[in-house]
Amino acid sequence: MNLGELEKLVLQHIWDTGPVDAKQAFAHFEKNRGGTLNTIQSTLDRLFKKGLLSREKHGHAYIYKAAINRNAFIGQLINNITNDFGATKENPLLAAFSSLSSDLDNEQLDELERLIEEKRAASRAGNAK
């Protein structure tokens, strides 16, 4: 999925602050980067159409909130990228993580190990049912 610079910024803003309407988002970005209310409204609508935001009508305005959490979205991006480079003998997703792990410090590696063990435990619990 291709996202423009403003789409990324708006999505980050909503993940960081929670639901917003177009005027609230515009007020935030007007201070930080300029632009128009119309541009923000269009950006919110594009993110909604891409399935990244949900919206609910309140009076005359829509309230937008994230339809997917940040970690799930990043996971989808990584999975899409690895699938784009096709299947090889080596699993591209595992190869990517192996390559990235050389840039991680011990604390980050410990956290990754903890998350993997958490997934294994959940998988074992699911298989036991």
Beta strands, then each sheet from edge to edge (+ up, - down):
strand 1: 20-21
strand 2: 53-58
strand 3: 61-66
sheet 1: 1+ 3- 2+
end
